[in-house]
Amino acid sequence: MANSLGDKLVVAISSTALFDLEESHQIFMNDGVRSYSEYQIDHEEELLKPGAAFGLVKKLLALNDLGRDTPKVEVILLSRNSADTGLRIFNSIEAHNLDITRAAFTSGRTPYKYVSAFGTHLFLSTNKEDVRRALENGYAAATIMSGGRPDGGNEHQQELRFAFDGDAVLFSDESEKIYKKQGLKAFSDNERAAAREPMKGGPFKNFLSALHGIQKDFTESECPIRTALVTARSAPAHERVVRTLRSWNIRIDEALFLGGLSKGEFLKAYGADVFFDDQHDHVNSASEHIVTAGHVPHGIANAE
């Protein structure tokens, strides 16, 4: 993937995922664009409160404060606001001391087309259609459904902890299709037979690879990023997962094979800053434990 920002990890985020814009959104829904625009301009000096992904963005940008020569992360704002109404958003970015300098304001039209132009590795939004379009074009994307702590804080202040589901997120949904159509026994039989056959990559493979690229610049004890696979799989279906990651030459720090158990408690124990899953039940379980969660509307579980 061509990346116009060099070797940086590029994360694009919508204004509604970064800040709490619910009040102004209700004005838009009830009274229309003109009233919304007037409201935003009238309140452009009023600080916006953190949104669902604010804490994650704060910790991402903190990776640039590690004393290394070259910044490792670039966060891009992609917004359906106009430049006029977007002034309030940039004022809030400055007031919250977030190092975000690049943005695209599209005046109501979908901004997903700029995901490619910025060389984005991950796109986070509250707009389900924008996320679907990004996924359809081969980019890691998720609908932010819940928020963690606004300051991005947890007991692991110095680490940014990512957690990923496996099938339809890191991996393709080829195996999940068998499970959905033929049941657990057929799924288990297939995974045992194909244990040495690597799975195809899912929508988040390239993002995980980009994270791994940053991790390689640090010793394991000093690395500021930690990754975990949190999957409903169990033995014997675990072997194919391990061999797939090995074939990709990508490091996963922790792997939880839960055999269908609810994921929320385990995400809390891991200390996840963000969790990505293709199924709403798992996303909701994460939110119950104050974990920022993103729904990945991809694969057979999200077929319309």
Helices and strands as residue ranges (DSSP letters): E 9-14, H 15-18, H 22-31, H 33-42, H 54-62, G 63-65, E 73-79, H 83-95, E 102-105, H 113-117, E 122-125, H 128-136, E 140-146, E 160-164, H 174-182, H 184-193, H 205-215, E 225-231, H 238-248, E 254-257, H 264-270, E 274-277, H 280-287, E 292-295, G 300-302
